[in-house]
């Protein structure tokens, strides 16, 4: 029987698909990704840039890169935000 994803995590990812994160949340997400993926990872850099500038283009790029992360990395980052 396949494992089902944790309900809270899948809801958070679904919410990210629907809504944009505010710059402060992107900054916190970037800090979590520094720990998970490293400071040089393109997603981490994009999230930091989006948090700093707040521009629609940077936010869209950061969100796209975040959604391309491995599911485990996304869940870990979102779990660190909820702590």
mmCIF file of the N, C-alpha and C atoms, coordinates in Angstrom:
data_MODEL
# 
_entry.id   MODEL 
# 
loop_
_atom_site.group_PDB 
_atom_site.id 
_atom_site.type_symbol 
_atom_site.label_atom_id 
_atom_site.label_alt_id 
_atom_site.label_comp_id 
_atom_site.label_asym_id 
_atom_site.label_entity_id 
_atom_site.label_seq_id 
_atom_site.pdbx_PDB_ins_code 
_atom_site.Cartn_x 
_atom_site.Cartn_y 
_atom_site.Cartn_z 
_atom_site.occupancy 
_atom_site.B_iso_or_equiv 
_atom_site.pdbx_formal_charge 
_atom_site.auth_seq_id 
_atom_site.auth_comp_id 
_atom_site.auth_asym_id 
_atom_site.auth_atom_id 
_atom_site.pdbx_PDB_model_num 
ATOM 1   N N  . UNK A 1 1  ? 0.845  -1.176 0.000   1.00 0.00 ? 1  UNK A N  1 
ATOM 2   C CA . UNK A 1 1  ? 0.000  0.000  0.000   1.00 0.00 ? 1  UNK A CA 1 
ATOM 3   C C  . UNK A 1 1  ? 0.891  1.239  0.000   1.00 0.00 ? 1  UNK A C  1 
ATOM 4   N N  . UNK A 1 2  ? 0.702  2.161  -0.928  1.00 0.00 ? 2  UNK A N  1 
ATOM 5   C CA . UNK A 1 2  ? 1.551  3.353  -0.994  1.00 0.00 ? 2  UNK A CA 1 
ATOM 6   C C  . UNK A 1 2  ? 1.298  4.289  0.177   1.00 0.00 ? 2  UNK A C  1 
ATOM 7   N N  . UNK A 1 3  ? 2.370  4.968  0.586   1.00 0.00 ? 3  UNK A N  1 
ATOM 8   C CA . UNK A 1 3  ? 2.243  5.945  1.665   1.00 0.00 ? 3  UNK A CA 1 
ATOM 9   C C  . UNK A 1 3  ? 1.544  7.184  1.155   1.00 0.00 ? 3  UNK A C  1 
ATOM 10  N N  . UNK A 1 4  ? 0.689  7.714  1.963   1.00 0.00 ? 4  UNK A N  1 
ATOM 11  C CA . UNK A 1 4  ? 0.000  8.959  1.621   1.00 0.00 ? 4  UNK A CA 1 
ATOM 12  C C  . UNK A 1 4  ? 0.771  10.111 2.230   1.00 0.00 ? 4  UNK A C  1 
ATOM 13  N N  . UNK A 1 5  ? 0.909  11.211 1.521   1.00 0.00 ? 5  UNK A N  1 
ATOM 14  C CA . UNK A 1 5  ? 1.626  12.357 2.087   1.00 0.00 ? 5  UNK A CA 1 
ATOM 15  C C  . UNK A 1 5  ? 0.881  12.928 3.279   1.00 0.00 ? 5  UNK A C  1 
ATOM 16  N N  . UNK A 1 6  ? 1.634  13.541 4.135   1.00 0.00 ? 6  UNK A N  1 
ATOM 17  C CA . UNK A 1 6  ? 1.062  14.185 5.311   1.00 0.00 ? 6  UNK A CA 1 
ATOM 18  C C  . UNK A 1 6  ? 0.071  15.247 4.855   1.00 0.00 ? 6  UNK A C  1 
ATOM 19  N N  . UNK A 1 7  ? -1.103 15.249 5.409   1.00 0.00 ? 7  UNK A N  1 
ATOM 20  C CA . UNK A 1 7  ? -2.181 16.134 4.959   1.00 0.00 ? 7  UNK A CA 1 
ATOM 21  C C  . UNK A 1 7  ? -1.800 17.612 5.044   1.00 0.00 ? 7  UNK A C  1 
ATOM 22  N N  . UNK A 1 8  ? -1.162 18.020 6.142   1.00 0.00 ? 8  UNK A N  1 
ATOM 23  C CA . UNK A 1 8  ? -0.809 19.414 6.318   1.00 0.00 ? 8  UNK A CA 1 
ATOM 24  C C  . UNK A 1 8  ? 0.190  19.870 5.263   1.00 0.00 ? 8  UNK A C  1 
ATOM 25  N N  . UNK A 1 9  ? 1.167  19.014 4.968   1.00 0.00 ? 9  UNK A N  1 
ATOM 26  C CA . UNK A 1 9  ? 2.178  19.368 3.983   1.00 0.00 ? 9  UNK A CA 1 
ATOM 27  C C  . UNK A 1 9  ? 1.573  19.515 2.604   1.00 0.00 ? 9  UNK A C  1 
ATOM 28  N N  . UNK A 1 10 ? 0.712  18.582 2.217   1.00 0.00 ? 10 UNK A N  1 
ATOM 29  C CA . UNK A 1 10 ? 0.123  18.670 0.884   1.00 0.00 ? 10 UNK A CA 1 
ATOM 30  C C  . UNK A 1 10 ? -0.792 19.890 0.770   1.00 0.00 ? 10 UNK A C  1 
ATOM 31  N N  . UNK A 1 11 ? -1.446 20.269 1.854   1.00 0.00 ? 11 UNK A N  1 
ATOM 32  C CA . UNK A 1 11 ? -2.282 21.467 1.837   1.00 0.00 ? 11 UNK A CA 1 
ATOM 33  C C  . UNK A 1 11 ? -1.409 22.699 1.655   1.00 0.00 ? 11 UNK A C  1 
ATOM 34  N N  . UNK A 1 12 ? -0.265 22.742 2.340   1.00 0.00 ? 12 UNK A N  1 
ATOM 35  C CA . UNK A 1 12 ? 0.633  23.887 2.217   1.00 0.00 ? 12 UNK A CA 1 
ATOM 36  C C  . UNK A 1 12 ? 1.167  24.005 0.798   1.00 0.00 ? 12 UNK A C  1 
ATOM 37  N N  . UNK A 1 13 ? 1.520  22.885 0.180   1.00 0.00 ? 13 UNK A N  1 
ATOM 38  C CA . UNK A 1 13 ? 2.010  22.912 -1.188  1.00 0.00 ? 13 UNK A CA 1 
ATOM 39  C C  . UNK A 1 13 ? 0.891  23.326 -2.128  1.00 0.00 ? 13 UNK A C  1 
ATOM 40  N N  . UNK A 1 14 ? -0.336 22.823 -1.902  1.00 0.00 ? 14 UNK A N  1 
ATOM 41  C CA . UNK A 1 14 ? -1.470 23.226 -2.727  1.00 0.00 ? 14 UNK A CA 1 
ATOM 42  C C  . UNK A 1 14 ? -1.722 24.718 -2.602  1.00 0.00 ? 14 UNK A C  1 
ATOM 43  N N  . UNK A 1 15 ? -1.593 25.254 -1.392  1.00 0.00 ? 15 UNK A N  1 
ATOM 44  C CA . UNK A 1 15 ? -1.784 26.693 -1.195  1.00 0.00 ? 15 UNK A CA 1 
ATOM 45  C C  . UNK A 1 15 ? -0.728 27.477 -1.944  1.00 0.00 ? 15 UNK A C  1 
ATOM 46  N N  . UNK A 1 16 ? 0.494  26.943 -1.974  1.00 0.00 ? 16 UNK A N  1 
ATOM 47  C CA . UNK A 1 16 ? 1.546  27.647 -2.688  1.00 0.00 ? 16 UNK A CA 1 
ATOM 48  C C  . UNK A 1 16 ? 1.243  27.656 -4.184  1.00 0.00 ? 16 UNK A C  1 
ATOM 49  N N  . UNK A 1 17 ? 0.597  26.615 -4.688  1.00 0.00 ? 17 UNK A N  1 
ATOM 50  C CA . UNK A 1 17 ? 0.212  26.600 -6.093  1.00 0.00 ? 17 UNK A CA 1 
ATOM 51  C C  . UNK A 1 17 ? -0.821 27.682 -6.382  1.00 0.00 ? 17 UNK A C  1 
ATOM 52  N N  . UNK A 1 18 ? -1.677 27.982 -5.410  1.00 0.00 ? 18 UNK A N  1 
ATOM 53  C CA . UNK A 1 18 ? -2.783 28.904 -5.625  1.00 0.00 ? 18 UNK A CA 1 
ATOM 54  C C  . UNK A 1 18 ? -2.425 30.358 -5.360  1.00 0.00 ? 18 UNK A C  1 
ATOM 55  N N  . UNK A 1 19 ? -1.605 30.604 -4.372  1.00 0.00 ? 19 UNK A N  1 
ATOM 56  C CA . UNK A 1 19 ? -1.362 31.977 -3.948  1.00 0.00 ? 19 UNK A CA 1 
ATOM 57  C C  . UNK A 1 19 ? 0.130  32.295 -3.963  1.00 0.00 ? 19 UNK A C  1 
ATOM 58  N N  . UNK A 1 20 ? 0.422  33.559 -4.047  1.00 0.00 ? 20 UNK A N  1 
ATOM 59  C CA . UNK A 1 20 ? 1.806  34.006 -3.970  1.00 0.00 ? 20 UNK A CA 1 
ATOM 60  C C  . UNK A 1 20 ? 2.172  34.235 -2.515  1.00 0.00 ? 20 UNK A C  1 
ATOM 61  N N  . UNK A 1 21 ? 3.423  33.979 -2.185  1.00 0.00 ? 21 UNK A N  1 
ATOM 62  C CA . UNK A 1 21 ? 3.904  34.232 -0.840  1.00 0.00 ? 21 UNK A CA 1 
ATOM 63  C C  . UNK A 1 21 ? 4.323  35.690 -0.728  1.00 0.00 ? 21 UNK A C  1 
ATOM 64  N N  . UNK A 1 22 ? 4.159  36.256 0.457   1.00 0.00 ? 22 UNK A N  1 
ATOM 65  C CA . UNK A 1 22 ? 4.625  37.613 0.665   1.00 0.00 ? 22 UNK A CA 1 
ATOM 66  C C  . UNK A 1 22 ? 6.154  37.597 0.789   1.00 0.00 ? 22 UNK A C  1 
ATOM 67  N N  . UNK A 1 23 ? 6.804  38.731 0.574   1.00 0.00 ? 23 UNK A N  1 
ATOM 68  C CA . UNK A 1 23 ? 8.268  38.773 0.619   1.00 0.00 ? 23 UNK A CA 1 
ATOM 69  C C  . UNK A 1 23 ? 8.870  38.286 1.944   1.00 0.00 ? 23 UNK A C  1 
ATOM 70  N N  . UNK A 1 24 ? 8.208  38.554 3.051   1.00 0.00 ? 24 UNK A N  1 
ATOM 71  C CA . UNK A 1 24 ? 8.738  38.092 4.340   1.00 0.00 ? 24 UNK A CA 1 
ATOM 72  C C  . UNK A 1 24 ? 8.745  36.571 4.412   1.00 0.00 ? 24 UNK A C  1 
ATOM 73  N N  . UNK A 1 25 ? 7.681  35.932 3.928   1.00 0.00 ? 25 UNK A N  1 
ATOM 74  C CA . UNK A 1 25 ? 7.616  34.475 3.927   1.00 0.00 ? 25 UNK A CA 1 
ATOM 75  C C  . UNK A 1 25 ? 8.673  33.891 2.989   1.00 0.00 ? 25 UNK A C  1 
ATOM 76  N N  . UNK A 1 26 ? 8.907  34.561 1.870   1.00 0.00 ? 26 UNK A N  1 
ATOM 77  C CA . UNK A 1 26 ? 9.948  34.093 0.945   1.00 0.00 ? 26 UNK A CA 1 
ATOM 78  C C  . UNK A 1 26 ? 11.325 34.190 1.594   1.00 0.00 ? 26 UNK A C  1 
ATOM 79  N N  . UNK A 1 27 ? 11.542 35.218 2.388   1.00 0.00 ? 27 UNK A N  1 
ATOM 80  C CA . UNK A 1 27 ? 12.807 35.340 3.108   1.00 0.00 ? 27 UNK A CA 1 
ATOM 81  C C  . UNK A 1 27 ? 12.996 34.209 4.097   1.00 0.00 ? 27 UNK A C  1 
ATOM 82  N N  . UNK A 1 28 ? 11.934 33.857 4.824   1.00 0.00 ? 28 UNK A N  1 
ATOM 83  C CA . UNK A 1 28 ? 12.023 32.740 5.773   1.00 0.00 ? 28 UNK A CA 1 
ATOM 84  C C  . UNK A 1 28 ? 12.228 31.420 5.036   1.00 0.00 ? 28 UNK A C  1 
ATOM 85  N N  . UNK A 1 29 ? 11.562 31.262 3.901   1.00 0.00 ? 29 UNK A N  1 
ATOM 86  C CA . UNK A 1 29 ? 11.718 30.057 3.092   1.00 0.00 ? 29 UNK A CA 1 
ATOM 87  C C  . UNK A 1 29 ? 13.144 29.963 2.558   1.00 0.00 ? 29 UNK A C  1 
ATOM 88  N N  . UNK A 1 30 ? 13.723 31.088 2.174   1.00 0.00 ? 30 UNK A N  1 
ATOM 89  C CA . UNK A 1 30 ? 15.111 31.101 1.697   1.00 0.00 ? 30 UNK A CA 1 
ATOM 90  C C  . UNK A 1 30 ? 16.066 30.646 2.799   1.00 0.00 ? 30 UNK A C  1 
ATOM 91  N N  . UNK A 1 31 ? 15.826 31.100 4.030   1.00 0.00 ? 31 UNK A N  1 
ATOM 92  C CA . UNK A 1 31 ? 16.677 30.681 5.150   1.00 0.00 ? 31 UNK A CA 1 
ATOM 93  C C  . UNK A 1 31 ? 16.576 29.176 5.383   1.00 0.00 ? 31 UNK A C  1 
ATOM 94  N N  . UNK A 1 32 ? 15.379 28.624 5.243   1.00 0.00 ? 32 UNK A N  1 
ATOM 95  C CA . UNK A 1 32 ? 15.212 27.177 5.397   1.00 0.00 ? 32 UNK A CA 1 
ATOM 96  C C  . UNK A 1 32 ? 15.951 26.439 4.281   1.00 0.00 ? 32 UNK A C  1 
ATOM 97  N N  . UNK A 1 33 ? 15.882 26.964 3.066   1.00 0.00 ? 33 UNK A N  1 
ATOM 98  C CA . UNK A 1 33 ? 16.552 26.305 1.946   1.00 0.00 ? 33 UNK A CA 1 
ATOM 99  C C  . UNK A 1 33 ? 18.062 26.405 2.022   1.00 0.00 ? 33 UNK A C  1 
ATOM 100 N N  . UNK A 1 34 ? 18.597 27.425 2.687   1.00 0.00 ? 34 UNK A N  1 
ATOM 101 C CA . UNK A 1 34 ? 20.044 27.490 2.900   1.00 0.00 ? 34 UNK A CA 1 
ATOM 102 C C  . UNK A 1 34 ? 20.476 26.246 3.664   1.00 0.00 ? 34 UNK A C  1 
ATOM 103 N N  . UNK A 1 35 ? 19.708 25.880 4.656   1.00 0.00 ? 35 UNK A N  1 
ATOM 104 C CA . UNK A 1 35 ? 20.022 24.694 5.454   1.00 0.00 ? 35 UNK A CA 1 
ATOM 105 C C  . UNK A 1 35 ? 19.835 23.409 4.648   1.00 0.00 ? 35 UNK A C  1 
ATOM 106 N N  . UNK A 1 36 ? 18.794 23.334 3.835   1.00 0.00 ? 36 UNK A N  1 
ATOM 107 C CA . UNK A 1 36 ? 18.454 22.106 3.116   1.00 0.00 ? 36 UNK A CA 1 
ATOM 108 C C  . UNK A 1 36 ? 19.284 21.942 1.846   1.00 0.00 ? 36 UNK A C  1 
ATOM 109 N N  . UNK A 1 37 ? 19.351 22.985 1.023   1.00 0.00 ? 37 UNK A N  1 
ATOM 110 C CA . UNK A 1 37 ? 19.982 22.894 -0.303  1.00 0.00 ? 37 UNK A CA 1 
ATOM 111 C C  . UNK A 1 37 ? 21.324 23.602 -0.400  1.00 0.00 ? 37 UNK A C  1 
ATOM 112 N N  . UNK A 1 38 ? 21.562 24.566 0.468   1.00 0.00 ? 38 UNK A N  1 
ATOM 113 C CA . UNK A 1 38 ? 22.798 25.336 0.410   1.00 0.00 ? 38 UNK A CA 1 
ATOM 114 C C  . UNK A 1 38 ? 22.543 26.757 -0.068  1.00 0.00 ? 38 UNK A C  1 
ATOM 115 N N  . UNK A 1 39 ? 23.447 27.649 0.295   1.00 0.00 ? 39 UNK A N  1 
ATOM 116 C CA . UNK A 1 39 ? 23.293 29.067 -0.028  1.00 0.00 ? 39 UNK A CA 1 
ATOM 117 C C  . UNK A 1 39 ? 23.470 29.349 -1.512  1.00 0.00 ? 39 UNK A C  1 
ATOM 118 N N  . UNK A 1 40 ? 24.188 28.495 -2.229  1.00 0.00 ? 40 UNK A N  1 
ATOM 119 C CA . UNK A 1 40 ? 24.470 28.717 -3.645  1.00 0.00 ? 40 UNK A CA 1 
ATOM 120 C C  . UNK A 1 40 ? 23.406 28.120 -4.566  1.00 0.00 ? 40 UNK A C  1 
ATOM 121 N N  . UNK A 1 41 ? 22.459 27.378 -4.009  1.00 0.00 ? 41 UNK A N  1 
ATOM 122 C CA . UNK A 1 41 ? 21.433 26.729 -4.830  1.00 0.00 ? 41 UNK A CA 1 
ATOM 123 C C  . UNK A 1 41 ? 20.598 27.799 -5.542  1.00 0.00 ? 41 UNK A C  1 
ATOM 124 N N  . UNK A 1 42 ? 20.290 27.594 -6.828  1.00 0.00 ? 42 UNK A N  1 
ATOM 125 C CA . UNK A 1 42 ? 19.535 28.609 -7.584  1.00 0.00 ? 42 UNK A CA 1 
ATOM 126 C C  . UNK A 1 42 ? 18.189 28.988 -6.958  1.00 0.00 ? 42 UNK A C  1 
ATOM 127 N N  . UNK A 1 43 ? 17.511 28.030 -6.345  1.00 0.00 ? 43 UNK A N  1 
ATOM 128 C CA . UNK A 1 43 ? 16.227 28.334 -5.717  1.00 0.00 ? 43 UNK A CA 1 
ATOM 129 C C  . UNK A 1 43 ? 16.416 29.238 -4.508  1.00 0.00 ? 43 UNK A C  1 
ATOM 130 N N  . UNK A 1 44 ? 17.443 28.964 -3.728  1.00 0.00 ? 44 UNK A N  1 
ATOM 131 C CA . UNK A 1 44 ? 17.733 29.788 -2.558  1.00 0.00 ? 44 UNK A CA 1 
ATOM 132 C C  . UNK A 1 44 ? 18.055 31.219 -2.984  1.00 0.00 ? 44 UNK A C  1 
ATOM 133 N N  . UNK A 1 45 ? 18.889 31.350 -3.998  1.00 0.00 ? 45 UNK A N  1 
ATOM 134 C CA . UNK A 1 45 ? 19.271 32.675 -4.498  1.00 0.00 ? 45 UNK A CA 1 
ATOM 135 C C  . UNK A 1 45 ? 18.035 33.412 -5.023  1.00 0.00 ? 45 UNK A C  1 
ATOM 136 N N  . UNK A 1 46 ? 17.184 32.701 -5.760  1.00 0.00 ? 46 UNK A N  1 
ATOM 137 C CA . UNK A 1 46 ? 15.980 33.326 -6.323  1.00 0.00 ? 46 UNK A CA 1 
ATOM 138 C C  . UNK A 1 46 ? 15.019 33.772 -5.220  1.00 0.00 ? 46 UNK A C  1 
ATOM 139 N N  . UNK A 1 47 ? 14.857 32.959 -4.180  1.00 0.00 ? 47 UNK A N  1 
ATOM 140 C CA . UNK A 1 47 ? 13.972 33.333 -3.075  1.00 0.00 ? 47 UNK A CA 1 
ATOM 141 C C  . UNK A 1 47 ? 14.508 34.551 -2.335  1.00 0.00 ? 47 UNK A C  1 
ATOM 142 N N  . UNK A 1 48 ? 15.832 34.611 -2.146  1.00 0.00 ? 48 UNK A N  1 
ATOM 143 C CA . UNK A 1 48 ? 16.422 35.782 -1.489  1.00 0.00 ? 48 UNK A CA 1 
ATOM 144 C C  . UNK A 1 48 ? 16.201 37.035 -2.324  1.00 0.00 ? 48 UNK A C  1 
ATOM 145 N N  . UNK A 1 49 ? 16.383 36.905 -3.633  1.00 0.00 ? 49 UNK A N  1 
ATOM 146 C CA . UNK A 1 49 ? 16.185 38.056 -4.525  1.00 0.00 ? 49 UNK A CA 1 
ATOM 147 C C  . UNK A 1 49 ? 14.728 38.513 -4.502  1.00 0.00 ? 49 UNK A C  1 
ATOM 148 N N  . UNK A 1 50 ? 13.807 37.562 -4.509  1.00 0.00 ? 50 UNK A N  1 
ATOM 149 C CA . UNK A 1 50 ? 12.378 37.900 -4.477  1.00 0.00 ? 50 UNK A CA 1 
ATOM 150 C C  . UNK A 1 50 ? 12.005 38.573 -3.160  1.00 0.00 ? 50 UNK A C  1 
ATOM 151 N N  . UNK A 1 51 ? 12.575 38.084 -2.066  1.00 0.00 ? 51 UNK A N  1 
ATOM 152 C CA . UNK A 1 51 ? 12.286 38.684 -0.764  1.00 0.00 ? 51 UNK A CA 1 
ATOM 153 C C  . UNK A 1 51 ? 12.836 40.108 -0.690  1.00 0.00 ? 51 UNK A C  1 
ATOM 154 N N  . UNK A 1 52 ? 13.996 40.325 -1.297  1.00 0.00 ? 52 UNK A N  1 
ATOM 155 C CA . UNK A 1 52 ? 14.618 41.647 -1.245  1.00 0.00 ? 52 UNK A CA 1 
ATOM 156 C C  . UNK A 1 52 ? 13.916 42.652 -2.161  1.00 0.00 ? 52 UNK A C  1 
ATOM 157 N N  . UNK A 1 53 ? 13.581 42.227 -3.375  1.00 0.00 ? 53 UNK A N  1 
ATOM 158 C CA . UNK A 1 53 ? 13.020 43.176 -4.339  1.00 0.00 ? 53 UNK A CA 1 
ATOM 159 C C  . UNK A 1 53 ? 11.502 43.274 -4.265  1.00 0.00 ? 53 UNK A C  1 
ATOM 160 N N  . UNK A 1 54 ? 10.840 42.133 -4.063  1.00 0.00 ? 54 UNK A N  1 
ATOM 161 C CA . UNK A 1 54 ? 9.386  42.119 -4.039  1.00 0.00 ? 54 UNK A CA 1 
ATOM 162 C C  . UNK A 1 54 ? 8.756  42.274 -5.409  1.00 0.00 ? 54 UNK A C  1 
ATOM 163 N N  . UNK A 1 55 ? 9.577  42.250 -6.467  1.00 0.00 ? 55 UNK A N  1 
ATOM 164 C CA . UNK A 1 55 ? 9.030  42.429 -7.812  1.00 0.00 ? 55 UNK A CA 1 
ATOM 165 C C  . UNK A 1 55 ? 8.286  41.170 -8.269  1.00 0.00 ? 55 UNK A C  1 
ATOM 166 N N  . UNK A 1 56 ? 7.275  41.386 -9.066  1.00 0.00 ? 56 UNK A N  1 
ATOM 167 C CA . UNK A 1 56 ? 6.437  40.285 -9.551  1.00 0.00 ? 56 UNK A CA 1 
ATOM 168 C C  . UNK A 1 56 ? 7.263  39.263 -10.331 1.00 0.00 ? 56 UNK A C  1 
ATOM 169 N N  . UNK A 1 57 ? 8.204  39.743 -11.120 1.00 0.00 ? 57 UNK A N  1 
ATOM 170 C CA . UNK A 1 57 ? 9.043  38.843 -11.924 1.00 0.00 ? 57 UNK A CA 1 
ATOM 171 C C  . UNK A 1 57 ? 9.912  37.952 -11.037 1.00 0.00 ? 57 UNK A C  1 
ATOM 172 N N  . UNK A 1 58 ? 10.551 38.540 -10.015 1.00 0.00 ? 58 UNK A N  1 
ATOM 173 C CA . UNK A 1 58 ? 11.395 37.767 -9.103  1.00 0.00 ? 58 UNK A CA 1 
ATOM 174 C C  . UNK A 1 58 ? 10.565 36.760 -8.319  1.00 0.00 ? 58 UNK A C  1 
ATOM 175 N N  . UNK A 1 59 ? 9.384  37.163 -7.890  1.00 0.00 ? 59 UNK A N  1 
ATOM 176 C CA . UNK A 1 59 ? 8.510  36.271 -7.125  1.00 0.00 ? 59 UNK A CA 1 
ATOM 177 C C  . UNK A 1 59 ? 8.078  35.086 -7.985  1.00 0.00 ? 59 UNK A C  1 
ATOM 178 N N  . UNK A 1 60 ? 7.709  35.356 -9.223  1.00 0.00 ? 60 UNK A N  1 
ATOM 179 C CA . UNK A 1 60 ? 7.282  34.284 -10.127 1.00 0.00 ? 60 UNK A CA 1 
ATOM 180 C C  . UNK A 1 60 ? 8.430  33.311 -10.380 1.00 0.00 ? 60 UNK A C  1 
ATOM 181 N N  . UNK A 1 61 ? 9.629  33.829 -10.604 1.00 0.00 ? 61 UNK A N  1 
ATOM 182 C CA . UNK A 1 61 ? 10.795 32.981 -10.834 1.00 0.00 ? 61 UNK A CA 1 
ATOM 183 C C  . UNK A 1 61 ? 11.102 32.121 -9.611  1.00 0.00 ? 61 UNK A C  1 
ATOM 184 N N  . UNK A 1 62 ? 11.086 32.721 -8.432  1.00 0.00 ? 62 UNK A N  1 
ATOM 185 C CA . UNK A 1 62 ? 11.376 31.992 -7.200  1.00 0.00 ? 62 UNK A CA 1 
ATOM 186 C C  . UNK A 1 62 ? 10.341 30.898 -6.956  1.00 0.00 ? 62 UNK A C  1 
ATOM 187 N N  . UNK A 1 63 ? 9.093  31.226 -7.184  1.00 0.00 ? 63 UNK A N  1 
ATOM 188 C CA . UNK A 1 63 ? 8.011  30.250 -6.983  1.00 0.00 ? 63 UNK A CA 1 
ATOM 189 C C  . UNK A 1 63 ? 8.150  29.074 -7.949  1.00 0.00 ? 63 UNK A C  1 
ATOM 190 N N  . UNK A 1 64 ? 8.492  29.366 -9.206  1.00 0.00 ? 64 UNK A N  1 
ATOM 191 C CA . UNK A 1 64 ? 8.683  28.311 -10.203 1.00 0.00 ? 64 UNK A CA 1 
ATOM 192 C C  . UNK A 1 64 ? 9.832  27.395 -9.802  1.00 0.00 ? 64 UNK A C  1 
ATOM 193 N N  . UNK A 1 65 ? 10.945 27.982 -9.394  1.00 0.00 ? 65 UNK A N  1 
ATOM 194 C CA . UNK A 1 65 ? 12.090 27.171 -8.980  1.00 0.00 ? 65 UNK A CA 1 
ATOM 195 C C  . UNK A 1 65 ? 11.768 26.357 -7.729  1.00 0.00 ? 65 UNK A C  1 
ATOM 196 N N  . UNK A 1 66 ? 11.023 26.944 -6.803  1.00 0.00 ? 66 UNK A N  1 
ATOM 197 C CA . UNK A 1 66 ? 10.647 26.213 -5.596  1.00 0.00 ? 66 UNK A CA 1 
ATOM 198 C C  . UNK A 1 66 ? 9.795  24.991 -5.944  1.00 0.00 ? 66 UNK A C  1 
ATOM 199 N N  . UNK A 1 67 ? 8.862  25.166 -6.860  1.00 0.00 ? 67 UNK A N  1 
ATOM 200 C CA . UNK A 1 67 ? 7.992  24.047 -7.238  1.00 0.00 ? 67 UNK A CA 1 
ATOM 201 C C  . UNK A 1 67 ? 8.751  22.963 -8.003  1.00 0.00 ? 67 UNK A C  1 
ATOM 202 N N  . UNK A 1 68 ? 9.906  23.276 -8.560  1.00 0.00 ? 68 UNK A N  1 
ATOM 203 C CA . UNK A 1 68 ? 10.732 22.290 -9.266  1.00 0.00 ? 68 UNK A CA 1 
ATOM 204 C C  . UNK A 1 68 ? 11.640 21.505 -8.331  1.00 0.00 ? 68 UNK A C  1 
ATOM 205 N N  . UNK A 1 69 ? 11.728 21.924 -7.065  1.00 0.00 ? 69 UNK A N  1 
ATOM 206 C CA . UNK A 1 69 ? 12.529 21.172 -6.095  1.00 0.00 ? 69 UNK A CA 1 
ATOM 207 C C  . UNK A 1 69 ? 11.955 19.779 -5.914  1.00 0.00 ? 69 UNK A C  1 
ATOM 208 N N  . UNK A 1 70 ? 12.798 18.884 -5.415  1.00 0.00 ? 70 UNK A N  1 
ATOM 209 C CA . UNK A 1 70 ? 12.302 17.550 -5.081  1.00 0.00 ? 70 UNK A CA 1 
ATOM 210 C C  . UNK A 1 70 ? 11.232 17.695 -4.011  1.00 0.00 ? 70 UNK A C  1 
ATOM 211 N N  . UNK A 1 71 ? 10.197 16.860 -4.074  1.00 0.00 ? 71 UNK A N  1 
ATOM 212 C CA . UNK A 1 71 ? 9.110  16.974 -3.090  1.00 0.00 ? 71 UNK A CA 1 
ATOM 213 C C  . UNK A 1 71 ? 9.596  16.920 -1.642  1.00 0.00 ? 71 UNK A C  1 
ATOM 214 N N  . UNK A 1 72 ? 10.582 16.114 -1.364  1.00 0.00 ? 72 UNK A N  1 
ATOM 215 C CA . UNK A 1 72 ? 11.103 16.017 0.000   1.00 0.00 ? 72 UNK A CA 1 
ATOM 216 C C  . UNK A 1 72 ? 11.738 17.314 0.465   1.00 0.00 ? 72 UNK A C  1 
ATOM 217 N N  . UNK A 1 73 ? 12.439 17.974 -0.432  1.00 0.00 ? 73 UNK A N  1 
ATOM 218 C CA . UNK A 1 73 ? 13.058 19.265 -0.089  1.00 0.00 ? 73 UNK A CA 1 
ATOM 219 C C  . UNK A 1 73 ? 11.994 20.330 0.142   1.00 0.00 ? 73 UNK A C  1 
ATOM 220 N N  . UNK A 1 74 ? 10.956 20.326 -0.698  1.00 0.00 ? 74 UNK A N  1 
ATOM 221 C CA . UNK A 1 74 ? 9.859  21.290 -0.503  1.00 0.00 ? 74 UNK A CA 1 
ATOM 222 C C  . UNK A 1 74 ? 9.187  21.068 0.840   1.00 0.00 ? 74 UNK A C  1 
ATOM 223 N N  . UNK A 1 75 ? 8.872  19.812 1.144   1.00 0.00 ? 75 UNK A N  1 
ATOM 224 C CA . UNK A 1 75 ? 8.192  19.504 2.425   1.00 0.00 ? 75 UNK A CA 1 
ATOM 225 C C  . UNK A 1 75 ? 9.064  19.901 3.604   1.00 0.00 ? 75 UNK A C  1 
ATOM 226 N N  . UNK A 1 76 ? 10.362 19.632 3.510   1.00 0.00 ? 76 UNK A N  1 
ATOM 227 C CA . UNK A 1 76 ? 11.271 19.966 4.614   1.00 0.00 ? 76 UNK A CA 1 
ATOM 228 C C  . UNK A 1 76 ? 11.311 21.481 4.839   1.00 0.00 ? 76 UNK A C  1 
ATOM 229 N N  . UNK A 1 77 ? 11.385 22.239 3.751   1.00 0.00 ? 77 UNK A N  1 
ATOM 230 C CA . UNK A 1 77 ? 11.415 23.700 3.881   1.00 0.00 ? 77 UNK A CA 1 
ATOM 231 C C  . UNK A 1 77 ? 10.127 24.234 4.480   1.00 0.00 ? 77 UNK A C  1 
ATOM 232 N N  . UNK A 1 78 ? 9.002  23.724 4.006   1.00 0.00 ? 78 UNK A N  1 
ATOM 233 C CA . UNK A 1 78 ? 7.706  24.178 4.543   1.00 0.00 ? 78 UNK A CA 1 
ATOM 234 C C  . UNK A 1 78 ? 7.536  23.745 5.993   1.00 0.00 ? 78 UNK A C  1 
ATOM 235 N N  . UNK A 1 79 ? 8.064  22.580 6.347   1.00 0.00 ? 79 UNK A N  1 
ATOM 236 C CA . UNK A 1 79 ? 7.982  22.132 7.745   1.00 0.00 ? 79 UNK A CA 1 
ATOM 237 C C  . UNK A 1 79 ? 8.813  23.029 8.646   1.00 0.00 ? 79 UNK A C  1 
ATOM 238 N N  . UNK A 1 80 ? 9.950  23.500 8.155   1.00 0.00 ? 80 UNK A N  1 
ATOM 239 C CA . UNK A 1 80 ? 10.780 24.401 8.950   1.00 0.00 ? 80 UNK A CA 1 
ATOM 240 C C  . UNK A 1 80 ? 10.066 25.737 9.167   1.00 0.00 ? 80 UNK A C  1 
ATOM 241 N N  . UNK A 1 81 ? 9.238  26.157 8.226   1.00 0.00 ? 81 UNK A N  1 
ATOM 242 C CA . UNK A 1 81 ? 8.489  27.395 8.392   1.00 0.00 ? 81 UNK A CA 1 
ATOM 243 C C  . UNK A 1 81 ? 7.422  27.260 9.469   1.00 0.00 ? 81 UNK A C  1 
ATOM 244 N N  . UNK A 1 82 ? 6.860  26.078 9.572   1.00 0.00 ? 82 UNK A N  1 
ATOM 245 C CA . UNK A 1 82 ? 5.762  25.897 10.526  1.00 0.00 ? 82 UNK A CA 1 
ATOM 246 C C  . UNK A 1 82 ? 6.253  25.742 11.963  1.00 0.00 ? 82 UNK A C  1 
ATOM 247 N N  . UNK A 1 83 ? 7.559  25.503 12.143  1.00 0.00 ? 83 UNK A N  1 
ATOM 248 C CA . UNK A 1 83 ? 8.098  25.320 13.495  1.00 0.00 ? 83 UNK A CA 1 
ATOM 249 C C  . UNK A 1 83 ? 8.298  26.597 14.226  1.00 0.00 ? 83 UNK A C  1 
# 
